[in-house]
Amino acid sequence: MMRVVATAGLLVVLGATAGVAERNLIPTLDNRPDVCPEQSPEPEWMQNIDVRESYKRLLIQQIYRAESMKRIVDAQSCDCPVRYPTWEVAVRVYTERYASSEYWDVIEATSAYRRRANELRLAAKAICDAAGNW
């Protein structure tokens, strides 16, 4: 019985791998997006943040995401500058409200921004789907 289960599992893995090969997906280090290729990159200091402070980077990313979803819904537009603004607003919100916060306060704020972005996501997705920009 164990051999049958193991064999079935192996076949599933091989089948999934074969599907990837058939689509000719070749991994690259090129990080350019398919949609809105002129997106503002994260500020360099965020990319180089010490691993022990990566929770701060995650908060800024969630602020950015929530702001992006809000902008799309407010503007009823998914144009690239609306969907992918510069990072200035997110960094300013972080700096003004959370830069001196304790770890658990940052974690709580990250969750709140993630929830807010997720609440807006469906409406933003519908707008972006209609524009062919999701």
GUFI-298071 format. One record per residue: residue in one letter; x, y, z of N, C-alpha, C in turn. Coordinates in steps of 0.1 Angstrom, whole numbers, plus 2048, in hexadecimal, padded with zeros to 3 digits. Layout:
a	X	Y	Z	X	Y	Z	X	Y	Z
...
***
This chain:
m	808	7F4	800	800	800	800	809	80D	800
m	814	80D	808	81C	818	809	823	81B	7FB
r	827	810	7F4	82D	812	7E7	824	818	7DD
v	817	814	7DE	80D	81A	7D5	80B	829	7D7
v	80B	82D	7E4	809	83B	7E7	816	843	7E3
a	822	83D	7E6	82E	844	7E2	82F	845	7D3
t	82B	83B	7CC	82C	83B	7BD	822	845	7B8
a	816	846	7BD	80C	850	7B9	811	85E	7BB
g	817	860	7C7	81D	86D	7CA	828	871	7C0
l	830	868	7BD	83B	86A	7B3	836	86E	7A6
l	82B	867	7A1	825	86A	795	81F	877	794
v	819	87C	79F	813	889	7A0	81E	893	79F
v	829	892	7A6	834	89B	7A5	83A	89C	797
l	83C	890	791	842	88F	783	838	896	779
g	82B	893	77B	821	899	772	821	8A8	773
a	822	8AD	77F	822	8BC	781	82E	8C2	77B
t	83A	8BB	77C	846	8C0	777	846	8C0	767
a	840	8B5	762	83E	8B4	753	836	8C0	74E
g	82B	8C3	755	823	8CF	751	82B	8DC	750
v	834	8DE	75A	83C	8EA	75A	845	8EA	74D
a	84B	8DE	74B	854	8DD	73F	84D	8DF	732
e	840	8DB	731	839	8DC	725	836	8EB	722
r	834	8F3	72D	831	901	72B	83E	909	728
n	849	902	729	856	908	726	859	914	72F
l	856	913	73C	859	91E	745	868	91D	749
i	86F	927	747	87D	927	74A	880	932	755
p	884	92D	761	886	937	76B	892	941	767
t	890	94D	76B	89A	957	768	89C	960	775
l	8A6	968	775	8A8	972	77F	8A2	97F	77C
d	89C	980	770	895	98C	76B	889	98E	774
n	888	999	77A	87D	99C	784	873	9A6	77E
r	873	9A8	771	86A	9B2	76B	85B	9AC	76B
p	852	9B4	76F	844	9AF	76F	83E	9AF	761
d	834	9A6	75F	82D	9A6	752	823	9B2	751
v	81E	9B6	75C	814	9C1	75C	81B	9CD	761
c	81A	9D8	75B	820	9E5	75F	82F	9E3	762
p	836	9E1	757	845	9DF	759	84D	9EA	75F
e	847	9F6	75F	84E	A02	764	84A	A04	773
q	848	9FA	77B	844	9FC	789	850	A02	790
s	84D	A0A	79A	857	A0F	7A3	85D	A04	7AB
p	86A	A02	7AB	870	9F8	7B4	870	9FD	7C2
e	870	9F3	7CB	871	9F6	7D9	87E	9FF	7DB
p	87E	A08	7E5	88A	A0F	7E8	895	A06	7EB
e	8A1	A09	7E7	8AD	A00	7E9	8AF	9FD	7F8
w	8AD	A07	801	8AF	A04	80F	8A5	9FA	814
m	899	9F9	80E	890	9EE	812	895	9E0	80E
q	89B	9E0	802	8A0	9D3	7FD	8AC	9CE	805
n	8B3	9D8	80B	8BF	9D4	812	8BD	9D4	821
i	8B0	9D4	826	8AE	9D5	834	8B3	9C8	83B
d	8B8	9CA	847	8BD	9BF	84F	8B2	9B5	851
v	8B6	9A8	850	8AC	99E	851	8A4	99E	85F
r	8AA	9A3	869	8A4	9A4	876	899	9AF	876
e	899	9B8	86C	890	9C3	86B	887	9C1	85F
s	886	9B5	859	87E	9B3	84D	86F	9B5	850
y	86B	9B4	85C	85D	9B6	860	859	9C4	85C
k	863	9CE	85D	860	9DC	859	85D	9DD	84A
r	866	9D6	843	864	9D6	834	856	9D0	830
l	852	9C5	837	845	9BF	834	83A	9C9	837
l	83B	9D1	842	831	9DB	845	830	9E5	839
i	83B	9EA	835	83B	9F4	82A	835	9EE	81E
q	838	9E2	81B	833	9DB	80F	823	9DA	810
q	81E	9D7	81C	810	9D6	81E	809	9E4	81E
i	810	9EE	822	80A	9FB	821	809	9FF	812
y	814	9FC	80B	814	9FF	7FC	809	9F7	7F5
r	807	9EA	7F9	7FD	9E2	7F2	7EF	9E8	7F6
a	7EC	9EB	802	7DF	9F0	806	7DD	9FE	7FF
e	7E7	A06	7FE	7E6	A13	7F7	7E3	A11	7E8
s	7E9	A07	7E2	7E7	A04	7D4	7D9	A00	7D2
m	7D4	9F7	7DA	7C6	9F2	7D8	7BC	9FD	7DA
k	7BF	A06	7E4	7B6	A11	7E7	7B6	A1B	7DB
r	7C1	A1E	7D5	7C2	A27	7CA	7BB	A22	7BE
i	7BC	A15	7BB	7B4	A0F	7B0	7A5	A10	7B2
v	7A1	A0D	7BE	792	A0E	7C0	78E	A1C	7C0
d	795	A25	7C7	791	A33	7C7	791	A39	7B9
a	79B	A36	7B1	79C	A3C	7A3	793	A34	799
q	78F	A28	79D	788	A1F	793	790	A1E	787
s	79D	A1D	789	7A7	A1B	77E	7B2	A12	782
c	7B8	A0B	779	7C3	A02	77C	7CF	A06	773
d	7D0	A13	76F	7DB	A17	767	7E8	A15	770
c	7F3	A12	769	7FF	A0F	770	803	A19	77B
p	802	A26	779	806	A2F	784	7FD	A2F	790
v	7F0	A2B	78E	7E7	A29	799	7EA	A1C	7A0
r	7EB	A12	799	7EE	A05	79F	7FB	A04	7A6
y	805	A0A	7A0	813	A09	7A5	819	A17	7A7
p	815	A1E	7B2	81A	A2B	7B4	829	A2A	7B9
t	82F	A35	7BC	83C	A34	7C2	83A	A2F	7D0
w	845	A2C	7D6	845	A27	7E4	845	A32	7EE
e	845	A3F	7EA	846	A4A	7F3	83B	A4A	7FE
v	82E	A48	7FA	823	A49	804	825	A3E	80E
a	828	A32	80A	829	A26	813	834	A29	81D
v	840	A2E	818	84B	A31	820	848	A3C	82A
r	841	A46	825	83D	A51	82E	834	A4D	839
v	82A	A45	836	820	A3F	840	828	A37	84A
y	831	A2F	845	839	A27	84F	841	A30	858
t	848	A39	852	851	A42	859	84A	A4A	864
e	83E	A50	860	837	A58	869	830	A50	874
r	82B	A44	871	823	A3D	87A	829	A31	881
y	833	A2B	87B	838	A1E	880	847	A1D	882
a	84F	A26	87D	85D	A25	87E	863	A23	88C
s	85C	A28	896	861	A27	8A4	858	A1D	8AB
s	850	A15	8A5	847	A0C	8AB	84E	9FF	8B0
e	848	9F9	8B9	84E	9EC	8BE	84A	9E1	8B4
y	851	9D6	8B5	84F	9CB	8AC	841	9C7	8AA
w	83A	9C4	8B5	82D	9BF	8B5	823	9C9	8AF
d	825	9D6	8B1	81D	9E0	8AB	81E	9E0	89C
v	82B	9DE	897	82D	9DD	889	826	9D1	883
i	827	9C6	88A	820	9B9	886	811	9BB	885
e	80C	9C2	88F	7FD	9C4	88F	7F9	9CE	884
a	801	9D8	881	7FE	9E1	876	800	9DA	869
t	809	9D1	867	80B	9CA	85B	7FE	9C2	858
s	7F9	9BB	862	7ED	9B3	861	7E1	9BC	85D
a	7E0	9C8	863	7D5	9D1	860	7D6	9D6	851
y	7E2	9D9	84D	7E3	9DD	83F	7E1	9D2	835
r	7E5	9C6	839	7E2	9BA	830	7D3	9B8	82F
r	7CC	9B9	83B	7BD	9B7	83A	7B7	9C2	832
r	7BB	9CE	833	7B5	9D9	82B	7B8	9D7	81C
a	7C4	9D3	819	7C7	9D0	80A	7BE	9C5	805
n	7BC	9BA	80D	7B4	9AF	809	7A6	9B3	808
e	7A1	9BC	810	793	9C0	80F	791	9C8	802
l	79A	9CF	7FE	799	9D7	7F1	79D	9CF	7E5
r	7A4	9C3	7E7	7A9	9BC	7DB	79F	9B8	7D1
l	794	9B2	7D5	78A	9AE	7CC	785	9B9	7C3
a	782	9C4	7C9	77D	9D0	7C1	788	9D5	7B7
a	794	9D5	7BD	7A0	9DA	7B4	7A2	9D0	7A9
k	7A1	9C3	7AC	7A4	9B9	7A2	79A	9BA	797
a	78D	9BC	79A	783	9BD	78F	786	9C9	786
i	78A	9D4	78C	78E	9E0	784	79A	9DD	77B
c	7A4	9D6	781	7B0	9D3	779	7AE	9C8	76F
d	7A5	9BF	772	7A2	9B4	768	79B	9BB	75C
a	792	9C4	75E	78B	9CB	753	795	9D3	74B
a	7A0	9D8	751	7AA	9DF	74A	7B5	9D6	744
g	7B4	9C9	747	7BF	9C0	742	7CC	9C2	749
n	7CB	9C6	755	7D7	9CB	75D	7D8	9C4	76A
w	7D5	9B7	76B	7D6	9B0	778	7E0	9A5	777
***
